[in-house]
Amino acid sequence: MSTDICELWRLRNAAAMTLALSEDQMKRAVRAASLDDLVAMLETFSPARSTGPEWTRTFEPLVERLWTWRDDETMAALADVFRARGVPWLPVTNALSPENGANIRSTLRQPAWARQPAHALM
Protein backbone atom coordinates (compact mmCIF):
# COMPACT_ATOMS: atom_id res chain seq x y z
CA MET A 1 0.00 0.00 0.00
CA SER A 2 1.24 3.40 -0.91
CA THR A 3 2.59 5.65 1.82
CA ASP A 4 0.56 8.50 0.31
CA ILE A 5 -2.73 6.67 0.82
CA CYS A 6 -1.79 5.79 4.41
CA GLU A 7 -0.93 9.44 5.09
CA LEU A 8 -4.22 10.54 3.57
CA TRP A 9 -6.12 8.11 5.79
CA ARG A 10 -4.38 9.48 8.89
CA LEU A 11 -5.15 13.02 7.74
CA ARG A 12 -8.80 12.09 7.18
CA ASN A 13 -9.05 10.64 10.69
CA ALA A 14 -7.44 13.72 12.22
CA ALA A 15 -9.83 15.99 10.31
CA ALA A 16 -12.84 13.94 11.44
CA MET A 17 -11.71 14.17 15.07
CA THR A 18 -11.12 17.91 14.74
CA LEU A 19 -14.60 18.38 13.28
CA ALA A 20 -16.18 16.37 16.10
CA LEU A 21 -14.33 18.39 18.74
CA SER A 22 -15.21 21.71 17.12
CA GLU A 23 -18.87 20.63 16.88
CA ASP A 24 -18.88 19.87 20.62
CA GLN A 25 -17.26 23.23 21.37
CA MET A 26 -19.75 25.07 19.15
CA LYS A 27 -22.66 23.28 20.83
CA ARG A 28 -21.47 24.40 24.27
CA ALA A 29 -20.94 27.97 23.04
CA VAL A 30 -24.39 28.19 21.41
CA ARG A 31 -26.09 26.80 24.51
CA ALA A 32 -24.27 29.30 26.74
CA ALA A 33 -24.75 32.30 24.43
CA SER A 34 -27.06 35.15 25.36
CA LEU A 35 -29.73 36.37 22.98
CA ASP A 36 -27.51 39.34 22.12
CA ASP A 37 -24.62 36.98 21.32
CA LEU A 38 -26.82 34.94 18.99
CA VAL A 39 -28.16 38.08 17.30
CA ALA A 40 -24.60 39.32 16.74
CA MET A 41 -23.63 35.99 15.18
CA LEU A 42 -26.67 35.97 12.90
CA GLU A 43 -26.00 39.58 11.87
CA THR A 44 -22.89 38.35 10.10
CA PHE A 45 -25.27 36.60 7.69
CA SER A 46 -26.86 39.79 6.40
CA PRO A 47 -28.55 38.83 3.12
CA ALA A 48 -27.54 42.24 1.75
CA ARG A 49 -23.85 41.50 2.30
CA SER A 50 -23.77 37.75 1.77
CA THR A 51 -25.73 36.49 -1.19
CA GLY A 52 -25.49 33.38 -3.28
CA PRO A 53 -24.52 29.80 -2.58
CA GLU A 54 -21.88 30.59 0.04
CA TRP A 55 -24.51 32.27 2.22
CA THR A 56 -26.78 29.22 1.99
CA ARG A 57 -23.91 26.77 2.43
CA THR A 58 -22.90 28.31 5.75
CA PHE A 59 -26.17 29.76 7.05
CA GLU A 60 -28.39 26.68 6.73
CA PRO A 61 -26.12 24.43 8.81
CA LEU A 62 -25.96 27.12 11.51
CA VAL A 63 -29.75 27.42 11.64
CA GLU A 64 -30.07 23.64 11.80
CA ARG A 65 -27.81 23.58 14.82
CA LEU A 66 -29.56 26.51 16.50
CA TRP A 67 -32.87 24.65 16.22
CA THR A 68 -31.18 21.54 17.63
CA TRP A 69 -29.35 23.17 20.51
CA ARG A 70 -31.65 26.00 21.66
CA ASP A 71 -35.19 26.07 23.01
CA ASP A 72 -38.32 27.39 21.30
CA GLU A 73 -38.43 30.50 23.47
CA THR A 74 -34.94 31.59 22.42
CA MET A 75 -35.65 30.85 18.78
CA ALA A 76 -38.90 32.87 18.92
CA ALA A 77 -37.02 35.80 20.49
CA LEU A 78 -34.42 35.63 17.70
CA ALA A 79 -37.17 35.58 15.07
CA ASP A 80 -38.78 38.63 16.68
CA VAL A 81 -35.52 40.58 16.53
CA PHE A 82 -35.04 39.92 12.82
CA ARG A 83 -38.73 40.28 11.93
CA ALA A 84 -38.58 43.82 13.36
CA ARG A 85 -35.77 44.64 10.93
CA GLY A 86 -38.07 44.25 7.96
CA VAL A 87 -37.86 42.83 4.47
CA PRO A 88 -34.06 42.80 4.06
CA TRP A 89 -33.90 40.25 6.88
CA LEU A 90 -36.78 38.09 5.65
CA PRO A 91 -34.56 35.07 4.77
CA VAL A 92 -33.20 35.06 8.33
CA THR A 93 -36.67 35.53 9.82
CA ASN A 94 -38.02 32.64 7.73
CA ALA A 95 -35.18 30.38 8.84
CA LEU A 96 -36.07 31.17 12.45
CA SER A 97 -39.79 30.52 11.96
CA PRO A 98 -41.46 27.84 14.10
CA GLU A 99 -42.47 25.99 10.91
CA ASN A 100 -38.86 25.75 9.77
CA GLY A 101 -37.79 24.68 13.25
CA ALA A 102 -40.44 21.95 13.36
CA ASN A 103 -39.31 20.71 9.96
CA ILE A 104 -35.65 20.63 11.01
CA ARG A 105 -36.40 18.85 14.27
CA SER A 106 -38.66 16.28 12.59
CA THR A 107 -36.05 15.32 10.01
CA LEU A 108 -33.09 15.28 12.38
CA ARG A 109 -32.09 11.82 13.45
CA GLN A 110 -29.70 10.57 16.05
CA PRO A 111 -28.70 6.95 15.73
CA ALA A 112 -28.33 5.14 19.06
CA TRP A 113 -24.58 4.83 18.54
CA ALA A 114 -24.02 8.50 17.64
CA ARG A 115 -22.69 11.12 20.05
CA GLN A 116 -24.25 13.91 17.99
CA PRO A 117 -27.39 14.13 15.85
CA ALA A 118 -26.80 13.42 12.19
CA HIS A 119 -27.07 17.00 11.00
CA ALA A 120 -28.15 17.04 7.39
CA LEU A 121 -25.95 19.99 6.60
CA MET A 122 -22.28 20.39 7.35
C-alpha positions as CSV (number, residue, x, y, z in Angstrom):
1,M,0.0,0.0,0.0
2,S,1.2,3.4,-0.9
3,T,2.6,5.7,1.8
4,D,0.6,8.5,0.3
5,I,-2.7,6.7,0.8
6,C,-1.8,5.8,4.4
7,E,-0.9,9.4,5.1
8,L,-4.2,10.5,3.6
9,W,-6.1,8.1,5.8
10,R,-4.4,9.5,8.9
11,L,-5.1,13.0,7.7
12,R,-8.8,12.1,7.2
13,N,-9.1,10.6,10.7
14,A,-7.4,13.7,12.2
15,A,-9.8,16.0,10.3
16,A,-12.8,13.9,11.4
17,M,-11.7,14.2,15.1
18,T,-11.1,17.9,14.7
19,L,-14.6,18.4,13.3
20,A,-16.2,16.4,16.1
21,L,-14.3,18.4,18.7
22,S,-15.2,21.7,17.1
23,E,-18.9,20.6,16.9
24,D,-18.9,19.9,20.6
25,Q,-17.3,23.2,21.4
26,M,-19.7,25.1,19.2
27,K,-22.7,23.3,20.8
28,R,-21.5,24.4,24.3
29,A,-20.9,28.0,23.0
30,V,-24.4,28.2,21.4
31,R,-26.1,26.8,24.5
32,A,-24.3,29.3,26.7
33,A,-24.7,32.3,24.4
34,S,-27.1,35.1,25.4
35,L,-29.7,36.4,23.0
36,D,-27.5,39.3,22.1
37,D,-24.6,37.0,21.3
38,L,-26.8,34.9,19.0
39,V,-28.2,38.1,17.3
40,A,-24.6,39.3,16.7
41,M,-23.6,36.0,15.2
42,L,-26.7,36.0,12.9
43,E,-26.0,39.6,11.9
44,T,-22.9,38.3,10.1
45,F,-25.3,36.6,7.7
46,S,-26.9,39.8,6.4
47,P,-28.5,38.8,3.1
48,A,-27.5,42.2,1.8
49,R,-23.8,41.5,2.3
50,S,-23.8,37.7,1.8
51,T,-25.7,36.5,-1.2
52,G,-25.5,33.4,-3.3
53,P,-24.5,29.8,-2.6
54,E,-21.9,30.6,0.0
55,W,-24.5,32.3,2.2
56,T,-26.8,29.2,2.0
57,R,-23.9,26.8,2.4
58,T,-22.9,28.3,5.7
59,F,-26.2,29.8,7.0
60,E,-28.4,26.7,6.7
61,P,-26.1,24.4,8.8
62,L,-26.0,27.1,11.5
63,V,-29.8,27.4,11.6
64,E,-30.1,23.6,11.8
65,R,-27.8,23.6,14.8
66,L,-29.6,26.5,16.5
67,W,-32.9,24.6,16.2
68,T,-31.2,21.5,17.6
69,W,-29.3,23.2,20.5
70,R,-31.7,26.0,21.7
71,D,-35.2,26.1,23.0
72,D,-38.3,27.4,21.3
73,E,-38.4,30.5,23.5
74,T,-34.9,31.6,22.4
75,M,-35.7,30.9,18.8
76,A,-38.9,32.9,18.9
77,A,-37.0,35.8,20.5
78,L,-34.4,35.6,17.7
79,A,-37.2,35.6,15.1
80,D,-38.8,38.6,16.7
81,V,-35.5,40.6,16.5
82,F,-35.0,39.9,12.8
83,R,-38.7,40.3,11.9
84,A,-38.6,43.8,13.4
85,R,-35.8,44.6,10.9
86,G,-38.1,44.2,8.0
87,V,-37.9,42.8,4.5
88,P,-34.1,42.8,4.1
89,W,-33.9,40.3,6.9
90,L,-36.8,38.1,5.6
91,P,-34.6,35.1,4.8
92,V,-33.2,35.1,8.3
93,T,-36.7,35.5,9.8
94,N,-38.0,32.6,7.7
95,A,-35.2,30.4,8.8
96,L,-36.1,31.2,12.4
97,S,-39.8,30.5,12.0
98,P,-41.5,27.8,14.1
99,E,-42.5,26.0,10.9
100,N,-38.9,25.8,9.8
101,G,-37.8,24.7,13.2
102,A,-40.4,21.9,13.4
103,N,-39.3,20.7,10.0
104,I,-35.7,20.6,11.0
105,R,-36.4,18.8,14.3
106,S,-38.7,16.3,12.6
107,T,-36.0,15.3,10.0
108,L,-33.1,15.3,12.4
109,R,-32.1,11.8,13.5
110,Q,-29.7,10.6,16.0
111,P,-28.7,7.0,15.7
112,A,-28.3,5.1,19.1
113,W,-24.6,4.8,18.5
114,A,-24.0,8.5,17.6
115,R,-22.7,11.1,20.0
116,Q,-24.2,13.9,18.0
117,P,-27.4,14.1,15.9
118,A,-26.8,13.4,12.2
119,H,-27.1,17.0,11.0
120,A,-28.1,17.0,7.4
121,L,-25.9,20.0,6.6
122,M,-22.3,20.4,7.4
